[in-house]
Each structure stands twice: as C-alpha cells, then as structure tokens.
Amino acid sequence: MSNRVDLTWPDGPGRPFRIINPELVTYHADVLDAAGKVIGRKSWSFTVATVRPASVAEVDAWWGQ
C-alpha cells in the first residue's frame, strides 16, 4: 500500500477532494457495420472512485510528494 495522496478538484473555484478506492472499469462491446454485422470488438476503460473533502494535512502532503 502506498502513502501517496491523490487529490482532485471540481470545475471552478472549489476545494480539493481526496480520491478513495479508485477502480478501473473496462467495458467491451461489439462494433457493428451499417448492416448490423459484427466487424470487431472495442474496449473502453475509465476509472471510478469515491471522493471526500481533503483535510489541510492531506493537501500539505500532496504538495510535498
């Protein structure tokens, strides 16, 4: 387990949030041509996570890493 502090900021002037439990999600789907025939398979990946407001100590740790 890492001691790294991962933070994110909302759009606009908001306070930072601590990223907790990030998880990679991969979605697989068939690629179809105009006639509906399967011509391949495509994968999309993205990360989902829980966030909470970051403490001052976490922001300081983030700046120091």
LINCOR-V317870 format. One record per pair of residues at least 24 apart in sequence whose ideal C-beta (glycine too) atoms are under 7 Angstrom apart, sorted by sequence separation. I is the first residue (numbers start at 1). J is the second residue. D is the distance in Angstrom with one decimal. If there is no record, write none. Layout:
<<I,J,D> <I,J,D>>
This chain:
<<23,47,6.8> <22,47,5.3> <23,48,5.6> <23,49,6.9> <22,49,4.1> <21,49,6.0> <20,49,6.5> <21,50,5.1> <19,49,4.9> <20,50,4.6> <20,51,6.6> <19,51,5.7> <20,52,6.4> <18,51,6.5> <17,51,4.0> <18,52,5.5> <17,52,6.4> <17,53,5.9> <18,54,4.4> <17,54,5.9> <15,53,6.1> <16,54,4.5> <18,58,5.5> <8,51,6.5> <16,59,5.8> <7,54,5.5> <7,59,6.9> <5,58,5.2> <7,62,5.0> <5,61,4.7> <5,62,4.5> <5,65,6.5> <4,65,6.2>>
